[in-house]
Amino acid sequence: MTIHDDPKGIEVKTLLRHVPLKGKEVLEIGCGEGRLTFKYHSIPKRVVAIDPLSTSIRSARKRLQENGGRLEFRVGKAEDLPFKENSFDVALFTWSLCCIDIPAMGRALDEAWRVLRPGGTLANLQPSLFQPFGKGMVSYLIQGQFGTTVDDDRYRQARLALKYVSLIEGKFDLLHEEEFSVPTYYDNYAEALADFVLDLKNEYRTLSRSDKARVKEGIESLRTPNGIRVIDNVVLTVLSRNGQPAK
């Protein structure tokens, strides 16, 4: 499958514009298979990237090349970070805070505060609450709803958790916030469909022929001269750690 994910590197460029990484020790929380990690890992002094899924970490390690020990992938949970206090200059939640169970989001942010050095930077990337007009059309045709209620609620709760730990608990100060759009291109309909129904295969199989035709029509409506284009609106929130060193 050929997926052209953010071919102009908008996501990393936006991150680097607000979060200087050169010479820093970085913890990426929720790295998955290293989709974003491999795009910036050569800039910091050191990167430790964690994910709770051992299968994702194994996949990331297979892609890992010799880099002088500057990049390490480890299994770990955001709400119970396996690191000492004041260990990192930057903590990155890369589309991951919004994937944590809602009751554990606050604990994950407390852990990020603990492992950051005073004045360190916390950055959170996640889907914006405001998506393009046509976003979720295909999932609606398959599921009967735009997106998923669970995901939408997690996006909102992740935003609230960031606000609470900063505005109420005073552990962080807001430095920057920016919303931007990231495109993904698919070379053909089959590739787009396979990715769109990756987690909805059973639901898609049960659709009638006419409903499958509507799904195809919806995907084809996203076609551009460069391929089938899907736009995700993303929000980057950058915070600075307050308080004395964790003890």
TIDREN-746417 format. One line per field, with one value per atom (N, C-alpha, C): x, y, z; residue number from 0. Coordinates in steps of 0.05 Angstrom, whole numbers, m for minus. Layout:
! residues N
x = X / ...
y = Y / ...
z = Z / ...
nr = NUM / ...
***
This chain:
! residues 247
x = 17 / 0 / 18 / 11 / 26 / 9 / 17 / 4 / 24 / 18 / 35 / 26 / 37 / 29 / 44 / 29 / 40 / 66 / 64 / 89 / 106 / 95 / 110 / 120 / 114 / 124 / 113 / 88 / 75 / 75 / 70 / 67 / 94 / 116 / 141 / 151 / 146 / 154 / 140 / 114 / 99 / 109 / 114 / 125 / 152 / 170 / 197 / 196 / 176 / 173 / 168 / 154 / 147 / 162 / 175 / 188 / 217 / 237 / 264 / 274 / 285 / 293 / 324 / 338 / 367 / 380 / 396 / 411 / 394 / 369 / 351 / 349 / 340 / 333 / 303 / 293 / 264 / 252 / 228 / 212 / 187 / 184 / 159 / 141 / 117 / 98 / 76 / 75 / 55 / 65 / 89 / 102 / 91 / 76 / 66 / 90 / 90 / 112 / 133 / 132 / 152 / 146 / 120 / 113 / 125 / 122 / 133 / 161 / 168 / 195 / 217 / 214 / 235 / 238 / 218 / 220 / 235 / 240 / 254 / 277 / 281 / 299 / 328 / 336 / 364 / 371 / 351 / 355 / 363 / 348 / 355 / 381 / 390 / 413 / 406 / 381 / 373 / 342 / 332 / 303 / 297 / 279 / 268 / 238 / 230 / 202 / 189 / 166 / 152 / 124 / 114 / 87 / 78 / 53 / 44 / 42 / 42 / 39 / 66 / 72 / 98 / 101 / 78 / 79 / 88 / 79 / 87 / 117 / 126 / 155 / 172 / 164 / 179 / 181 / 159 / 159 / 177 / 177 / 194 / 223 / 230 / 258 / 268 / 251 / 259 / 269 / 257 / 265 / 289 / 296 / 317 / 345 / 359 / 385 / 406 / 431 / 452 / 451 / 449 / 446 / 462 / 483 / 500 / 486 / 465 / 451 / 432 / 426 / 409 / 379 / 372 / 344 / 339 / 320 / 314 / 284 / 274 / 246 / 241 / 221 / 216 / 186 / 178 / 150 / 145 / 124 / 118 / 91 / 79 / 53 / 56 / 40 / 41 / 35 / 16 / 8 / 26 / 47 / 66 / 93 / 105 / 130 / 153 / 169 / 191 / 217 / 215 / 238 / 240 / 264 / 268 / 258 / 255 / 246 / 267 / 257 / 274 / 294 / 283 / 301 / 301 / 281 / 279 / 274 / 282 / 277 / 250 / 241 / 217 / 201 / 175 / 157 / 137 / 135 / 116 / 94 / 70 / 47 / 39 / 45 / 40 / 15 / m8 / m33 / m39 / m30 / m31 / m47 / m45 / m59 / m89 / m99 / m127 / m135 / m115 / m121 / m120 / m112 / m110 / m139 / m144 / m170 / m174 / m197 / m203 / m195 / m201 / m192 / m162 / m147 / m117 / m103 / m118 / m106 / m91 / m104 / m92 / m67 / m67 / m43 / m21 / m27 / m7 / 7 / m9 / 2 / 19 / 10 / 26 / 53 / 53 / 77 / 96 / 84 / 100 / 113 / 98 / 109 / 132 / 129 / 149 / 175 / 174 / 199 / 212 / 197 / 208 / 225 / 246 / 262 / 247 / 251 / 238 / 243 / 222 / 225 / 224 / 221 / 219 / 193 / 192 / 169 / 152 / 126 / 107 / 92 / 91 / 77 / 57 / 33 / 11 / 1 / 2 / m10 / m34 / m56 / m80 / m99 / m120 / m140 / m154 / m158 / m173 / m202 / m216 / m245 / m261 / m247 / m260 / m247 / m261 / m251 / m264 / m251 / m263 / m291 / m307 / m335 / m341 / m325 / m330 / m317 / m303 / m288 / m308 / m303 / m321 / m343 / m344 / m366 / m367 / m343 / m342 / m349 / m339 / m346 / m376 / m389 / m418 / m432 / m423 / m436 / m433 / m411 / m407 / m420 / m417 / m426 / m453 / m460 / m485 / m480 / m455 / m449 / m422 / m419 / m394 / m373 / m352 / m331 / m342 / m329 / m339 / m343 / m364 / m370 / m348 / m336 / m314 / m290 / m282 / m259 / m265 / m288 / m295 / m294 / m304 / m304 / m275 / m258 / m231 / m216 / m222 / m209 / m216 / m241 / m250 / m238 / m238 / m227 / m197 / m182 / m154 / m149 / m165 / m163 / m169 / m190 / m197 / m175 / m163 / m142 / m118 / m111 / m89 / m96 / m120 / m129 / m128 / m138 / m139 / m112 / m93 / m67 / m51 / m59 / m46 / m60 / m85 / m100 / m108 / m114 / m124 / m101 / m86 / m64 / m39 / m37 / m14 / 13 / 12 / 37 / 50 / 35 / 46 / 36 / 51 / 43 / 40 / 20 / 16 / 37 / 51 / 71 / 60 / 49 / 38 / 16 / m1 / m22 / m28 / m29 / m34 / m50 / m69 / m84 / m74 / m72 / m62 / m74 / m71 / m82 / m60 / m64 / m45 / m58 / m48 / m60 / m47 / m63 / m53 / m64 / m47 / m55 / m53 / m73 / m73 / m72 / m56 / m53 / m78 / m94 / m118 / m140 / m163 / m186 / m182 / m170 / m166 / m149 / m128 / m111 / m126 / m141 / m156 / m177 / m191 / m212 / m200 / m177 / m164 / m157 / m148 / m140 / m165 / m185 / m209 / m224 / m224 / m239 / m222 / m197 / m178 / m189 / m204 / m216 / m246 / m256 / m285 / m290 / m272 / m274 / m300 / m307 / m332 / m357 / m357 / m379 / m382 / m358 / m359 / m369 / m361 / m369 / m399 / m412 / m441 / m457 / m445 / m459 / m471 / m493 / m506 / m489 / m495 / m480 / m484 / m508 / m513 / m498 / m497 / m482 / m452 / m442 / m413 / m408 / m428 / m425 / m424 / m440 / m439 / m413 / m401 / m375 / m354 / m355 / m337 / m340 / m365 / m371 / m360 / m363 / m353 / m323 / m309 / m280 / m271 / m283 / m275 / m280 / m298 / m303 / m279 / m261 / m237 / m214 / m218 / m196 / m186 / m160 / m147 / m127 / m114 / m93 / m70 / m66 / m44 / m53 / m78 / m88 / m112 / m122 / m144 / m134 / m144 / m133 / m152 / m141 / m156 / m142 / m158 / m147 / m154 / m134 / m139 / m131 / m149 / m142 / m130 / m106 / m91 / m87 / m85 / m79 / m54 / m35 / m11 / m12 / m10 / m9 / 18 / 31 / 58 / 58 / 67 / 66 / 94 / 99 / 124 / 119 / 137 / 134 / 141 / 122 / 126 / 136 / 144 / 149 / 177 / 183 / 209 / 214 / 239 / 245 / 229 / 219 / 205 / 223 / 212 / 228 / 216
y = m24 / 0 / 25 / 44 / 69 / 91 / 101 / 124 / 146 / 169 / 192 / 209 / 204 / 217 / 244 / 266 / 293 / 296 / 295 / 295 / 320 / 342 / 367 / 371 / 351 / 352 / 375 / 382 / 404 / 400 / 375 / 369 / 374 / 363 / 366 / 395 / 408 / 437 / 454 / 449 / 464 / 458 / 433 / 426 / 440 / 439 / 451 / 481 / 493 / 522 / 532 / 515 / 523 / 508 / 485 / 469 / 463 / 480 / 475 / 448 / 431 / 404 / 400 / 418 / 415 / 415 / 394 / 391 / 383 / 376 / 369 / 339 / 331 / 303 / 301 / 285 / 285 / 258 / 259 / 235 / 237 / 218 / 218 / 196 / 205 / 188 / 179 / 153 / 143 / 145 / 133 / 136 / 118 / 98 / 78 / 64 / 62 / 50 / 70 / 94 / 114 / 131 / 133 / 150 / 178 / 191 / 218 / 218 / 198 / 197 / 198 / 182 / 180 / 206 / 224 / 249 / 271 / 267 / 289 / 278 / 252 / 241 / 249 / 258 / 265 / 293 / 308 / 335 / 336 / 323 / 325 / 311 / 316 / 302 / 273 / 268 / 241 / 239 / 217 / 212 / 185 / 184 / 159 / 159 / 140 / 138 / 114 / 118 / 95 / 92 / 67 / 61 / 36 / 35 / 12 / m14 / m13 / m37 / m48 / m72 / m84 / m89 / m95 / m99 / m75 / m51 / m26 / m21 / m26 / m21 / m40 / m65 / m84 / m74 / m64 / m53 / m29 / m12 / 12 / 4 / m16 / m24 / m37 / m49 / m61 / m39 / m15 / 7 / 23 / 17 / 32 / 26 / 47 / 45 / 55 / 50 / 60 / 90 / 101 / 130 / 140 / 125 / 135 / 134 / 117 / 115 / 138 / 154 / 178 / 171 / 148 / 140 / 113 / 111 / 86 / 83 / 59 / 52 / 33 / 40 / 23 / 20 / m2 / m6 / 9 / 25 / 40 / 53 / 59 / 71 / 100 / 118 / 146 / 152 / 136 / 142 / 129 / 115 / 103 / 103 / 126 / 128 / 115 / 99 / 85 / 101 / 126 / 144 / 159 / 168 / 184 / 212 / 226 / 254 / 271 / 292 / 312 / 300 / 281 / 267 / 278 / 295 / 303 / 334 / 344 / 373 / 376 / 356 / 358 / 332 / 334 / 311 / 316 / 297 / 300 / 279 / 288 / 270 / 271 / 251 / 251 / 235 / 249 / 236 / 214 / 217 / 196 / 203 / 228 / 235 / 230 / 236 / 233 / 203 / 185 / 156 / 142 / 156 / 144 / 144 / 123 / 123 / 149 / 160 / 187 / 190 / 171 / 174 / 176 / 165 / 165 / 189 / 206 / 228 / 247 / 253 / 270 / 258 / 232 / 218 / 219 / 217 / 218 / 246 / 267 / 294 / 298 / 287 / 289 / 275 / 253 / 238 / 254 / 266 / 283 / 306 / 318 / 340 / 329 / 305 / 293 / 288 / 278 / 271 / 294 / 316 / 340 / 356 / 369 / 387 / 413 / 428 / 454 / 472 / 484 / 499 / 483 / 456 / 438 / 442 / 431 / 435 / 410 / 414 / 393 / 401 / 384 / 389 / 367 / 375 / 356 / 360 / 339 / 339 / 321 / 330 / 314 / 325 / 310 / 320 / 345 / 364 / 388 / 380 / 395 / 390 / 400 / 415 / 426 / 413 / 394 / 379 / 389 / 384 / 392 / 382 / 397 / 391 / 362 / 351 / 324 / 302 / 310 / 290 / 271 / 245 / 225 / 216 / 225 / 217 / 187 / 176 / 147 / 131 / 139 / 125 / 127 / 149 / 151 / 131 / 128 / 109 / 81 / 75 / 48 / 44 / 64 / 62 / 75 / 94 / 109 / 133 / 141 / 165 / 176 / 202 / 216 / 211 / 197 / 191 / 172 / 172 / 155 / 172 / 167 / 182 / 180 / 156 / 152 / 170 / 170 / 187 / 216 / 225 / 253 / 262 / 245 / 251 / 252 / 234 / 234 / 259 / 268 / 293 / 316 / 318 / 339 / 336 / 312 / 307 / 312 / 306 / 312 / 342 / 357 / 386 / 396 / 385 / 393 / 386 / 362 / 354 / 373 / 382 / 401 / 427 / 436 / 461 / 459 / 436 / 433 / 433 / 417 / 415 / 441 / 458 / 484 / 506 / 511 / 534 / 530 / 506 / 501 / 492 / 472 / 462 / 479 / 494 / 512 / 498 / 473 / 459 / 467 / 479 / 487 / 515 / 528 / 554 / 550 / 561 / 560 / 577 / 565 / 580 / 586 / 566 / 569 / 550 / 557 / 539 / 546 / 525 / 529 / 506 / 513 / 493 / 494 / 470 / 469 / 444 / 442 / 420 / 402 / 376 / 356 / 339 / 338 / 321 / 293 / 274 / 247 / 240 / 229 / 222 / 192 / 182 / 154 / 153 / 134 / 132 / 123 / 107 / 97 / 90 / 83 / 78 / 54 / 33 / 9 / 14 / 30 / 36 / 53 / 72 / 89 / 73 / 56 / 39 / 21 / 8 / m10 / 5 / 30 / 45 / 55 / 63 / 74 / 53 / 28 / 7 / m11 / m2 / m19 / m30 / m13 / m21 / m27 / m27 / m30 / m52 / m71 / m91 / m107 / m115 / m131 / m115 / m90 / m72 / m68 / m64 / m59 / m84 / m107 / m132 / m136 / m126 / m130 / m109 / m89 / m69 / m81 / m69 / m78 / m67 / m78 / m70 / m40 / m30 / m2 / 16 / 7 / 22 / 22 / 0 / m1 / 18 / 20 / 39 / 68 / 73 / 100 / 106 / 85 / 89 / 95 / 81 / 86 / 114 / 122 / 149 / 170 / 165 / 184 / 187 / 164 / 165 / 178 / 171 / 183 / 213 / 223 / 252 / 267 / 252 / 265 / 265 / 256 / 253 / 281 / 284 / 308 / 299 / 318 / 310 / 295 / 298 / 285 / 259 / 251 / 227 / 233 / 213 / 216 / 229 / 253 / 269 / 270 / 264 / 266 / 287 / 306 / 327 / 323 / 324 / 324 / 351 / 363 / 387 / 379 / 390 / 382 / 407 / 403 / 425 / 417 / 436 / 433 / 452 / 442 / 458 / 454 / 477 / 476 / 490 / 475 / 485 / 484 / 501 / 502 / 492 / 474 / 463 / 483 / 486 / 503 / 486 / 499 / 485 / 477 / 469 / 460 / 432 / 423 / 396 / 376 / 355 / 334 / 319 / 309 / 295 / 267
z = 0 / 0 / 0 / m17 / m18 / m7 / 16 / 29 / 32 / 21 / 22 / 46 / 69 / 93 / 96 / 95 / 100 / 83 / 56 / 40 / 43 / 51 / 54 / 83 / 100 / 127 / 144 / 139 / 154 / 184 / 192 / 220 / 235 / 225 / 238 / 236 / 214 / 211 / 232 / 236 / 255 / 283 / 289 / 315 / 321 / 301 / 305 / 306 / 295 / 296 / 324 / 340 / 367 / 389 / 382 / 402 / 392 / 400 / 393 / 404 / 387 / 396 / 395 / 382 / 379 / 406 / 411 / 436 / 460 / 456 / 478 / 482 / 506 / 511 / 511 / 493 / 486 / 493 / 505 / 510 / 493 / 474 / 459 / 471 / 478 / 492 / 473 / 467 / 448 / 420 / 415 / 389 / 367 / 375 / 355 / 343 / 316 / 302 / 293 / 305 / 299 / 275 / 268 / 245 / 246 / 268 / 271 / 281 / 298 / 310 / 289 / 268 / 248 / 231 / 234 / 219 / 233 / 260 / 275 / 291 / 293 / 313 / 310 / 287 / 283 / 294 / 303 / 312 / 342 / 360 / 388 / 395 / 419 / 430 / 435 / 444 / 451 / 450 / 440 / 439 / 451 / 470 / 480 / 472 / 457 / 447 / 459 / 472 / 485 / 474 / 476 / 469 / 485 / 493 / 509 / 494 / 467 / 451 / 443 / 452 / 446 / 416 / 402 / 373 / 359 / 368 / 355 / 359 / 383 / 390 / 373 / 370 / 354 / 325 / 314 / 287 / 285 / 305 / 304 / 305 / 322 / 325 / 299 / 283 / 257 / 238 / 241 / 224 / 234 / 259 / 272 / 259 / 251 / 240 / 260 / 255 / 272 / 274 / 299 / 302 / 326 / 334 / 356 / 382 / 385 / 411 / 417 / 397 / 402 / 402 / 392 / 391 / 403 / 421 / 435 / 436 / 429 / 431 / 455 / 471 / 495 / 499 / 510 / 518 / 544 / 545 / 569 / 568 / 591 / 592 / 601 / 590 / 596 / 625 / 636 / 664 / 685 / 676 / 694 / 681 / 676 / 661 / 676 / 662 / 675 / 675 / 684 / 684 / 710 / 717 / 741 / 737 / 759 / 759 / 744 / 730 / 718 / 698 / 681 / 662 / 634 / 627 / 599 / 597 / 574 / 568 / 554 / 539 / 523 / 526 / 530 / 529 / 507 / 489 / 466 / 468 / 469 / 465 / 436 / 420 / 392 / 385 / 385 / 380 / 400 / 424 / 444 / 469 / 478 / 502 / 498 / 474 / 468 / 465 / 465 / 462 / 489 / 510 / 537 / 549 / 565 / 579 / 594 / 592 / 603 / 632 / 650 / 678 / 682 / 662 / 665 / 652 / 638 / 625 / 645 / 667 / 687 / 698 / 703 / 713 / 693 / 667 / 647 / 646 / 650 / 650 / 675 / 698 / 722 / 719 / 705 / 700 / 682 / 662 / 644 / 659 / 677 / 694 / 711 / 722 / 739 / 725 / 700 / 687 / 672 / 669 / 657 / 676 / 666 / 683 / 685 / 706 / 709 / 684 / 674 / 650 / 624 / 628 / 604 / 589 / 566 / 548 / 544 / 547 / 540 / 515 / 495 / 470 / 465 / 458 / 452 / 424 / 408 / 381 / 382 / 371 / 371 / 350 / 342 / 323 / 335 / 318 / 325 / 330 / 346 / 350 / 326 / 308 / 284 / 259 / 247 / 224 / 198 / 175 / 150 / 147 / 131 / 128 / 121 / 103 / 94 / 110 / 131 / 147 / 160 / 158 / 171 / 153 / 128 / 111 / 106 / 101 / 96 / 120 / 144 / 168 / 174 / 166 / 169 / 152 / 127 / 109 / 120 / 134 / 144 / 171 / 189 / 217 / 223 / 206 / 212 / 230 / 233 / 249 / 240 / 243 / 236 / 257 / 249 / 269 / 290 / 313 / 335 / 360 / 374 / 398 / 418 / 420 / 439 / 433 / 407 / 399 / 403 / 395 / 397 / 427 / 444 / 473 / 483 / 474 / 483 / 474 / 450 / 440 / 459 / 466 / 484 / 511 / 522 / 549 / 550 / 529 / 529 / 530 / 516 / 517 / 546 / 558 / 585 / 605 / 601 / 619 / 618 / 594 / 590 / 604 / 601 / 614 / 644 / 654 / 683 / 696 / 684 / 696 / 695 / 675 / 672 / 687 / 681 / 692 / 721 / 729 / 756 / 774 / 766 / 782 / 780 / 759 / 755 / 750 / 739 / 735 / 708 / 690 / 664 / 657 / 640 / 628 / 598 / 586 / 557 / 543 / 524 / 508 / 480 / 467 / 440 / 435 / 417 / 407 / 378 / 361 / 333 / 321 / 305 / 290 / 261 / 248 / 221 / 208 / 182 / 167 / 155 / 157 / 147 / 126 / 101 / 81 / 80 / 72 / 66 / 38 / 21 / m6 / m10 / m25 / m33 / m63 / m74 / m103 / m118 / m104 / m118 / m97 / m108 / m91 / m73 / m83 / m67 / m42 / m46 / m23 / m2 / m12 / 6 / 22 / 8 / 20 / 42 / 35 / 54 / 80 / 78 / 102 / 117 / 102 / 114 / 130 / 121 / 134 / 151 / 157 / 171 / 197 / 212 / 237 / 234 / 210 / 205 / 184 / 183 / 161 / 163 / 187 / 190 / 183 / 191 / 185 / 155 / 142 / 113 / 98 / 107 / 93 / 93 / 114 / 116 / 100 / 89 / 74 / 48 / 41 / 15 / m8 / m32 / m55 / m60 / m56 / m61 / m41 / m15 / 5 / m1 / m11 / m19 / m42 / m60 / m82 / m72 / m51 / m40 / m26 / m13 / 0 / m22 / m44 / m66 / m77 / m80 / m90 / m71 / m44 / m25 / m25 / m28 / m29 / m55 / m77 / m103 / m104 / m87 / m87 / m75 / m62 / m50 / m70 / m94 / m113 / m123 / m124 / m135 / m156 / m170 / m189 / m176 / m150 / m136 / m122 / m126 / m113 / m96 / m82 / m64 / m38 / m33 / m11 / 13 / 37 / 62 / 79 / 89 / 106 / 135 / 152 / 181 / 193 / 208 / 223 / 250 / 256 / 279 / 297 / 323 / 341 / 357 / 357 / 373 / 397 / 421 / 445 / 458 / 464 / 475 / 503 / 523 / 551 / 563 / 582 / 597 / 625 / 635 / 662 / 683 / 702 / 726 / 749 / 770 / 795 / 800 / 825 / 833 / 822 / 821 / 812 / 827 / 813 / 826 / 845 / 867 / 887 / 891
nr = 0 / 0 / 0 / 1 / 1 / 1 / 2 / 2 / 2 / 3 / 3 / 3 / 4 / 4 / 4 / 5 / 5 / 5 / 6 / 6 / 6 / 7 / 7 / 7 / 8 / 8 / 8 / 9 / 9 / 9 / 10 / 10 / 10 / 11 / 11 / 11 / 12 / 12 / 12 / 13 / 13 / 13 / 14 / 14 / 14 / 15 / 15 / 15 / 16 / 16 / 16 / 17 / 17 / 17 / 18 / 18 / 18 / 19 / 19 / 19 / 20 / 20 / 20 / 21 / 21 / 21 / 22 / 22 / 22 / 23 / 23 / 23 / 24 / 24 / 24 / 25 / 25 / 25 / 26 / 26 / 26 / 27 / 27 / 27 / 28 / 28 / 28 / 29 / 29 / 29 / 30 / 30 / 30 / 31 / 31 / 31 / 32 / 32 / 32 / 33 / 33 / 33 / 34 / 34 / 34 / 35 / 35 / 35 / 36 / 36 / 36 / 37 / 37 / 37 / 38 / 38 / 38 / 39 / 39 / 39 / 40 / 40 / 40 / 41 / 41 / 41 / 42 / 42 / 42 / 43 / 43 / 43 / 44 / 44 / 44 / 45 / 45 / 45 / 46 / 46 / 46 / 47 / 47 / 47 / 48 / 48 / 48 / 49 / 49 / 49 / 50 / 50 / 50 / 51 / 51 / 51 / 52 / 52 / 52 / 53 / 53 / 53 / 54 / 54 / 54 / 55 / 55 / 55 / 56 / 56 / 56 / 57 / 57 / 57 / 58 / 58 / 58 / 59 / 59 / 59 / 60 / 60 / 60 / 61 / 61 / 61 / 62 / 62 / 62 / 63 / 63 / 63 / 64 / 64 / 64 / 65 / 65 / 65 / 66 / 66 / 66 / 67 / 67 / 67 / 68 / 68 / 68 / 69 / 69 / 69 / 70 / 70 / 70 / 71 / 71 / 71 / 72 / 72 / 72 / 73 / 73 / 73 / 74 / 74 / 74 / 75 / 75 / 75 / 76 / 76 / 76 / 77 / 77 / 77 / 78 / 78 / 78 / 79 / 79 / 79 / 80 / 80 / 80 / 81 / 81 / 81 / 82 / 82 / 82 / 83 / 83 / 83 / 84 / 84 / 84 / 85 / 85 / 85 / 86 / 86 / 86 / 87 / 87 / 87 / 88 / 88 / 88 / 89 / 89 / 89 / 90 / 90 / 90 / 91 / 91 / 91 / 92 / 92 / 92 / 93 / 93 / 93 / 94 / 94 / 94 / 95 / 95 / 95 / 96 / 96 / 96 / 97 / 97 / 97 / 98 / 98 / 98 / 99 / 99 / 99 / 100 / 100 / 100 / 101 / 101 / 101 / 102 / 102 / 102 / 103 / 103 / 103 / 104 / 104 / 104 / 105 / 105 / 105 / 106 / 106 / 106 / 107 / 107 / 107 / 108 / 108 / 108 / 109 / 109 / 109 / 110 / 110 / 110 / 111 / 111 / 111 / 112 / 112 / 112 / 113 / 113 / 113 / 114 / 114 / 114 / 115 / 115 / 115 / 116 / 116 / 116 / 117 / 117 / 117 / 118 / 118 / 118 / 119 / 119 / 119 / 120 / 120 / 120 / 121 / 121 / 121 / 122 / 122 / 122 / 123 / 123 / 123 / 124 / 124 / 124 / 125 / 125 / 125 / 126 / 126 / 126 / 127 / 127 / 127 / 128 / 128 / 128 / 129 / 129 / 129 / 130 / 130 / 130 / 131 / 131 / 131 / 132 / 132 / 132 / 133 / 133 / 133 / 134 / 134 / 134 / 135 / 135 / 135 / 136 / 136 / 136 / 137 / 137 / 137 / 138 / 138 / 138 / 139 / 139 / 139 / 140 / 140 / 140 / 141 / 141 / 141 / 142 / 142 / 142 / 143 / 143 / 143 / 144 / 144 / 144 / 145 / 145 / 145 / 146 / 146 / 146 / 147 / 147 / 147 / 148 / 148 / 148 / 149 / 149 / 149 / 150 / 150 / 150 / 151 / 151 / 151 / 152 / 152 / 152 / 153 / 153 / 153 / 154 / 154 / 154 / 155 / 155 / 155 / 156 / 156 / 156 / 157 / 157 / 157 / 158 / 158 / 158 / 159 / 159 / 159 / 160 / 160 / 160 / 161 / 161 / 161 / 162 / 162 / 162 / 163 / 163 / 163 / 164 / 164 / 164 / 165 / 165 / 165 / 166 / 166 / 166 / 167 / 167 / 167 / 168 / 168 / 168 / 169 / 169 / 169 / 170 / 170 / 170 / 171 / 171 / 171 / 172 / 172 / 172 / 173 / 173 / 173 / 174 / 174 / 174 / 175 / 175 / 175 / 176 / 176 / 176 / 177 / 177 / 177 / 178 / 178 / 178 / 179 / 179 / 179 / 180 / 180 / 180 / 181 / 181 / 181 / 182 / 182 / 182 / 183 / 183 / 183 / 184 / 184 / 184 / 185 / 185 / 185 / 186 / 186 / 186 / 187 / 187 / 187 / 188 / 188 / 188 / 189 / 189 / 189 / 190 / 190 / 190 / 191 / 191 / 191 / 192 / 192 / 192 / 193 / 193 / 193 / 194 / 194 / 194 / 195 / 195 / 195 / 196 / 196 / 196 / 197 / 197 / 197 / 198 / 198 / 198 / 199 / 199 / 199 / 200 / 200 / 200 / 201 / 201 / 201 / 202 / 202 / 202 / 203 / 203 / 203 / 204 / 204 / 204 / 205 / 205 / 205 / 206 / 206 / 206 / 207 / 207 / 207 / 208 / 208 / 208 / 209 / 209 / 209 / 210 / 210 / 210 / 211 / 211 / 211 / 212 / 212 / 212 / 213 / 213 / 213 / 214 / 214 / 214 / 215 / 215 / 215 / 216 / 216 / 216 / 217 / 217 / 217 / 218 / 218 / 218 / 219 / 219 / 219 / 220 / 220 / 220 / 221 / 221 / 221 / 222 / 222 / 222 / 223 / 223 / 223 / 224 / 224 / 224 / 225 / 225 / 225 / 226 / 226 / 226 / 227 / 227 / 227 / 228 / 228 / 228 / 229 / 229 / 229 / 230 / 230 / 230 / 231 / 231 / 231 / 232 / 232 / 232 / 233 / 233 / 233 / 234 / 234 / 234 / 235 / 235 / 235 / 236 / 236 / 236 / 237 / 237 / 237 / 238 / 238 / 238 / 239 / 239 / 239 / 240 / 240 / 240 / 241 / 241 / 241 / 242 / 242 / 242 / 243 / 243 / 243 / 244 / 244 / 244 / 245 / 245 / 245 / 246 / 246 / 246
***
